[in-house]
Amino acid sequence: MKKLLVLSMFVFVASASAADNTRHIISMGSDGFGWSGVGEQFKWDKSKNTSDNVEESEGSLELNYLYLMRNRMMVGGEISYATEKIVVKDVNDDIIKSEEDKASIGLSVGYNFADNLMESWWIKGTLARVTQENKLKRTAMSPVRNDVSGNALKFALGKRFNLANFNLLNIAYAPSIELSSVKYGSSADDMGLDSSTEVTINFIKFDLLF
């Protein structure tokens, strides 16, 4: 429902003609595909267990605002949220639930490689604060919860494709690839977690320029 509301806002604003003097970009992305790792152990984020005893669900949403300067530079902020839930039934029919929620908020600086912003390649760096909540629950046992936080450095490279042919005059399709590195604080010591790295390809991403 939240994603539908944001998409509706995009379509509403796109009903107006694009301004000649574009100064603002609002970006929305959801459910990227990629791999992440902690230390030397890597996994595919979107891999699914085919066992009937395992249920897995996940999703993500990212919102960005960028102010465009006259020298093609852009500055702004980013908010993202991701969640993952895994439910496993073991041989004794006990239910094990694992939930992970991750949120981040940060400041971004970027650059557009062309004056035609609707068709331009772009690059962006973000310094963000990350908080992560992990919960583990097993049948007839008290839940175990671990909250960790850290600082993230993100680099993204993307390309915009003008959607004017679909009567969306100031909306661009803007897929990107992003590298994110997180350094966790002392709150993660109990989990043996020091740092993590993620590479994500964002296929579902749109930019609103006005």
Sequence and secondary structure as in RCSB ss.txt:
>XXXX:A:sequence
MKKLLVLSMFVFVASASAADNTRHIISMGSDGFGWSGVGEQFKWDKSKNTSDNVEESEGSLELNYLYLMRNRMMV
GGEISYATEKIVVKDVNDDIIKSEEDKASIGLSVGYNFADNLMESWWIKGTLARVTQENKLKRTAMSPVRNDVSG
NALKFALGKRFNLANFNLLNIAYAPSIELSSVKYGSSADDMGLDSSTEVTINFIKFDLLF
>XXXX:A:secstr
 HHHHHHHHHHHHHTS   SS  EEEEEEE  EEEEEETTEEEETT     TTEEEEEEEEEEEEEEE TTSEEE
EEEEEEEEEEEEEE TT  EEEEEEEEEEEEEEEEEESSS GGG EEEEEEEEEEEEEEEEEETTS  EEEEEEE
EEEEEEEEE EE GGGT TTEEE  EEEEEEEEE GGGGGGT  EEEEEEEE EEEEEE 
